[in-house]
């Protein structure tokens, strides 16, 4: 793939098999220092292995603007993972690009999926099956329309809203969140919290 950091053009297909993501997180950390998402990945890296992915990237460029289609499918730490992204613009001017992306994680362990998302979850129980779906569409500088749905055991979480990412400015979040759980005690324990009624 030519001009990967500006206006990519070409095709790349490959398979990733990894038992350790330390090298990957180190490289990302050097390229994107103090990046929140990279920090989350570093926290979660131990729960994302073993990892096996099939990746496919297709990019065409015209007049300094790329149309990119990227797909990543596989398994990370026992969770089925699917990622897809469409991108129209320049990588070095991504704030102005048209972006559409979708991510889904699903597996037999909801608490494992929470760990893969970078949350500090204690090994004190199991939530049962889990699933997370996230999508974002739009231009970052004008605002991405985002949607999140998550389920772990009998608990559900939903989020809808808009995230604006402008160059050299703090992100602007305008989100509405909904959640439901028949019993929050198991979830509180997993995050290291003891409810007053449980503490006596």
Steps between C-alpha positions, in 0.01 A plus 500: 500500500648835393476832692354328807511812721357745245286371211538120497465299182527126459383177659615303800377164625648313792456281803608588854573233759623640830555382855648832615398852394774685691685589179184629333404722793858631527502606135158663526607677818803650325295610197203626704633609840243582770219364281204382709415209271859377494503520880186285512661251264808479721279429803304235315781336300542207738132408454509523119724197449523252354390698195437381147377742238447519127547854365416648161574857393412651162587860418468710186620860467412786267611864522658441841185347654465133590203267517590230754316184594642302793371176653633307799338176615608237746535403862662691786536336838195280446275775360385509140606836359385681185618845392414687184585851384434715194713814470499776238762772534863530606648310793703806607180708496270241655299761691351606164453152354170319454508199730271206561604227740349212687638271771348195663626271776317191621590203714411266785650732766357848545756592765784400264361735236495783757868431569571508126347849491751612761287485815654377824274205583577272793496118457226443758222358286353471154235709328419239237502570127586846374465711188606852401412685179625849412460717191610849399412691183588848377785751489689524831535880477123541447396225739478123482161343560576215739303205634595239758310197623641259753374202696667290768288233663163663569636855503473733200654834414410734216653825380405740222636839411767703331876536546684791340876473446661820373873550449682644802179517705358288778239241388138601545263224619121528485365162601193342653547177693251236614560188707310222668586210731276284721772488769801732505684323785701256278608785274602718794716218639673448167605866505618476860201675658301372799146631524392635842238229545770236440744661743255471783 
